[in-house]
Amino acid sequence: MALDWLTARPVAHRGLHGNGAAENSLSAAAAALAADYAIEVDLQLSKDGEVIVFHDETLDRMTAEKGDVVARTTAELKVIRLKDTGDTIPTLAELLALVGGRVPLVLELKSPWNGDTQLARKVADRLAGYEGPVAVMSFDPDLVAALKDHAPGLPRGIVAERRYIHPYWNFLTANKKRYLGLLLHLLRTKPHFVAYAQFDTPAIAPLIARNIFGMPLLSWTVRTEKERTHVSRWVDQIIFEHIRP
């Protein structure tokens, strides 16, 4: 699968946010479009099963509301303003309409880590009629495997890091962290590319994927020029924020 477009330009993490544009908003996507960057965003499902663009499991950090995102319907979410901006929470359909194939999209699927793969199938179905460069990725191998089975022609990637030491990952066992960090699922998921943590680069597993199996390697999330310089010798492209590469 030819993925030259995936590494042709830097990827704006959650869009080009800041200066009044909230992360994962249409304003951030529009700013990335204007700067000719590729756009990475996060996707999850609303209570009524719509694909929405939002990162956190709860509304607490990014809005004045509280509680789980999945407890709200699309209509309820769409009237919630993102903090300190005029932006509201968009749907995937709205993002696709805005971008219209003008720059690549890299869509990260958030996971409940419970074996539920409906998000992968719904996103693949939404993208079936989209004309433009787009790739889908996730930390969760179950979702990547579901993409392989449901939409084998859709570019798919695995997101990973080496150690998973952040408290968010405390639910993972040591064996599961090893399985994920060493990409031991590759024969099952068969990703087309890898997105690996900049703070764990270089690492053996992603370099094997890149240099032996020919998978493009992205680095996330690059926030300083020092980090960019460090990873540049190992990876094909960066997913960035706070800098303008």
C-alpha positions as CSV (number, residue, x, y, z in Angstrom):
1,M,0.0,0.0,0.0
2,A,1.5,3.3,-1.1
3,L,1.4,5.8,1.9
4,D,3.7,8.5,0.7
5,W,1.0,11.1,1.4
6,L,1.0,10.0,5.1
7,T,4.5,11.2,5.6
8,A,4.6,14.0,3.1
9,R,3.9,16.8,5.7
10,P,3.9,17.2,9.5
11,V,0.7,16.2,11.2
12,A,-1.0,18.7,13.5
13,H,-2.0,16.9,16.8
14,R,-5.7,17.5,17.4
15,G,-5.6,20.1,14.7
16,L,-3.6,23.3,14.9
17,H,-5.0,24.4,18.3
18,G,-4.2,27.4,20.4
19,N,-4.9,31.2,19.8
20,G,-8.6,30.7,20.5
21,A,-8.9,27.3,18.7
22,A,-9.7,24.4,20.9
23,E,-8.1,21.0,20.4
24,N,-10.1,18.6,18.2
25,S,-12.3,21.5,17.0
26,L,-13.3,22.6,13.6
27,S,-11.4,25.8,14.1
28,A,-8.2,23.8,14.8
29,A,-8.8,21.8,11.7
30,A,-9.4,24.9,9.7
31,A,-6.1,26.4,11.0
32,A,-4.2,23.3,10.0
33,L,-5.8,23.4,6.6
34,A,-4.7,27.0,6.1
35,A,-1.2,26.1,7.1
36,D,-1.2,23.0,4.8
37,Y,-0.6,20.5,7.6
38,A,-2.1,17.0,7.9
39,I,-4.6,16.8,10.7
40,E,-4.8,14.2,13.5
41,V,-7.9,14.0,15.7
42,D,-9.5,11.7,18.2
43,L,-12.8,9.9,17.7
44,Q,-15.3,8.2,20.0
45,L,-19.0,7.4,20.1
46,S,-21.8,9.4,21.6
47,K,-24.6,7.9,23.6
48,D,-26.7,7.5,20.5
49,G,-23.9,6.0,18.5
50,E,-22.6,8.9,16.4
51,V,-18.9,9.3,15.8
52,I,-17.7,12.5,17.4
53,V,-14.4,14.3,17.6
54,F,-13.2,14.5,21.2
55,H,-10.3,13.1,23.2
56,D,-11.1,12.6,26.8
57,E,-13.5,10.1,28.4
58,T,-15.1,12.9,30.4
59,L,-16.2,16.5,29.6
60,D,-14.4,17.9,32.7
61,R,-11.1,19.2,31.2
62,M,-12.3,20.6,27.9
63,T,-15.7,22.0,28.8
64,A,-17.6,23.6,31.7
65,E,-19.7,20.4,31.9
66,K,-19.0,17.3,34.0
67,G,-19.4,13.6,33.4
68,D,-18.8,10.9,30.8
69,V,-18.9,11.8,27.1
70,V,-20.6,8.5,26.3
71,A,-23.5,9.5,28.6
72,R,-24.5,12.4,26.2
73,T,-26.3,12.2,22.9
74,T,-24.9,13.9,19.8
75,A,-27.5,16.7,20.1
76,E,-26.5,17.3,23.7
77,L,-22.8,17.3,22.9
78,K,-23.1,19.7,20.0
79,V,-24.3,22.5,22.2
80,I,-21.5,22.2,24.7
81,R,-18.8,24.9,24.2
82,L,-15.2,23.9,24.4
83,K,-13.4,25.9,27.1
84,D,-12.5,29.5,26.3
85,T,-13.6,29.3,22.7
86,G,-16.7,29.6,20.6
87,D,-16.1,26.0,19.3
88,T,-18.4,23.1,20.1
89,I,-17.8,19.4,19.8
90,P,-18.0,18.3,16.1
91,T,-19.0,15.1,14.5
92,L,-16.8,13.1,12.1
93,A,-19.2,14.0,9.3
94,E,-18.7,17.7,10.0
95,L,-14.9,17.3,10.0
96,L,-14.9,15.4,6.7
97,A,-17.1,18.1,5.1
98,L,-14.7,20.8,6.2
99,V,-11.5,19.1,5.1
100,G,-12.9,17.7,1.9
101,G,-9.8,15.8,1.0
102,R,-7.5,18.9,0.8
103,V,-5.0,17.5,3.4
104,P,-4.5,14.1,4.9
105,L,-6.5,13.1,7.9
106,V,-5.2,10.7,10.6
107,L,-8.0,9.6,12.8
108,E,-7.3,8.0,16.2
109,L,-9.9,5.7,17.6
110,K,-10.3,6.0,21.4
111,S,-11.0,2.6,23.0
112,P,-13.0,1.4,26.0
113,W,-10.6,-1.6,26.1
114,N,-13.4,-4.0,26.6
115,G,-13.4,-5.8,23.3
116,D,-16.1,-3.5,21.8
117,T,-15.1,-2.7,18.2
118,Q,-18.2,-0.9,16.9
119,L,-16.3,2.4,16.7
120,A,-13.9,0.9,14.2
121,R,-16.7,-0.4,12.0
122,K,-18.7,2.8,12.1
123,V,-15.7,4.9,11.2
124,A,-14.8,2.6,8.3
125,D,-18.4,2.9,7.1
126,R,-18.4,6.7,7.4
127,L,-15.2,6.8,5.4
128,A,-16.4,4.5,2.6
129,G,-17.6,7.5,0.5
130,Y,-14.9,10.0,1.5
131,E,-12.7,11.1,-1.3
132,G,-9.4,12.1,0.2
133,P,-6.3,10.8,1.9
134,V,-7.2,9.3,5.3
135,A,-5.8,6.8,7.8
136,V,-7.2,5.4,11.0
137,M,-5.2,4.3,14.0
138,S,-5.6,3.2,17.6
139,F,-3.7,2.2,20.7
140,D,-6.0,-0.8,20.9
141,P,-5.0,-3.8,18.7
142,D,-8.7,-5.0,18.9
143,L,-9.8,-1.9,17.0
144,V,-7.0,-2.2,14.5
145,A,-7.8,-5.9,13.9
146,A,-11.4,-4.9,13.4
147,L,-10.4,-2.4,10.7
148,K,-8.4,-5.1,9.0
149,D,-11.4,-7.4,8.9
150,H,-14.1,-4.8,8.1
151,A,-12.3,-2.5,5.7
152,P,-9.0,-4.1,4.7
153,G,-8.3,-1.4,2.1
154,L,-8.5,1.4,4.6
155,P,-5.0,2.5,5.8
156,R,-4.7,1.5,9.4
157,G,-2.0,2.0,12.1
158,I,-1.1,1.1,15.6
159,V,-0.3,3.7,18.2
160,A,2.2,2.6,20.9
161,E,4.8,3.5,23.4
162,R,7.4,1.3,25.2
163,R,6.6,1.3,28.9
164,Y,3.0,2.6,29.5
165,I,4.0,4.2,32.9
166,H,1.5,7.0,33.0
167,P,-1.2,6.4,35.6
168,Y,-3.8,6.2,32.8
169,W,-2.4,2.8,31.8
170,N,-2.6,1.3,35.3
171,F,-5.4,-1.0,34.2
172,L,-2.9,-2.9,31.9
173,T,-1.0,-5.9,33.3
174,A,2.8,-6.0,32.9
175,N,2.4,-8.7,30.2
176,K,-0.2,-6.6,28.3
177,K,2.2,-3.6,28.4
178,R,5.0,-5.8,27.0
179,Y,2.6,-7.1,24.3
180,L,1.7,-3.6,23.2
181,G,5.1,-1.9,23.5
182,L,6.9,-4.6,21.6
183,L,4.2,-4.7,18.9
184,L,3.7,-8.4,19.4
185,H,0.3,-8.3,17.8
186,L,1.6,-7.4,14.3
187,L,0.7,-10.7,12.7
188,R,-2.9,-10.3,14.0
189,T,-3.4,-6.6,13.3
190,K,-1.2,-6.2,10.2
191,P,-1.0,-2.4,10.4
192,H,0.1,-0.3,7.5
193,F,2.0,2.1,9.7
194,V,3.2,2.7,13.3
195,A,2.8,5.8,15.4
196,Y,5.3,5.5,18.3
197,A,5.9,7.8,21.3
198,Q,8.7,10.3,20.8
199,F,9.9,9.9,24.4
200,D,10.5,6.2,23.7
201,T,12.3,6.7,20.4
202,P,14.5,5.0,19.3
203,A,13.0,1.6,20.2
204,I,13.6,-1.8,18.7
205,A,10.1,-2.8,17.8
206,P,9.0,0.2,15.7
207,L,12.4,0.3,14.0
208,I,12.0,-3.3,12.9
209,A,8.5,-2.5,11.6
210,R,9.9,0.4,9.7
211,N,13.3,-0.9,8.4
212,I,12.4,-4.6,7.8
213,F,8.7,-4.5,7.1
214,G,8.6,-1.1,5.4
215,M,5.9,0.4,7.6
216,P,6.0,4.3,7.8
217,L,6.9,5.4,11.3
218,L,5.3,8.5,12.8
219,S,6.4,10.0,16.1
220,W,3.9,11.5,18.7
221,T,3.6,14.0,20.2
222,V,6.6,16.3,19.3
223,R,6.3,19.6,21.2
224,T,9.7,21.1,21.0
225,E,12.4,21.6,18.4
226,K,14.8,19.6,20.5
227,E,12.3,16.6,20.4
228,R,11.9,17.1,16.6
229,T,15.7,17.1,16.1
230,H,16.0,13.9,18.2
231,V,13.4,11.8,16.5
232,S,14.1,13.0,12.9
233,R,16.9,10.4,12.4
234,W,14.6,7.6,13.3
235,V,11.1,8.4,11.9
236,D,9.4,9.4,8.7
237,Q,7.2,12.1,10.0
238,I,6.0,13.8,13.2
239,I,2.7,14.4,14.9
240,F,3.3,17.8,16.6
241,E,1.8,20.6,18.7
242,H,3.1,23.9,20.1
243,I,5.7,24.2,17.4
244,R,5.4,25.1,13.7
245,P,7.6,22.6,11.8
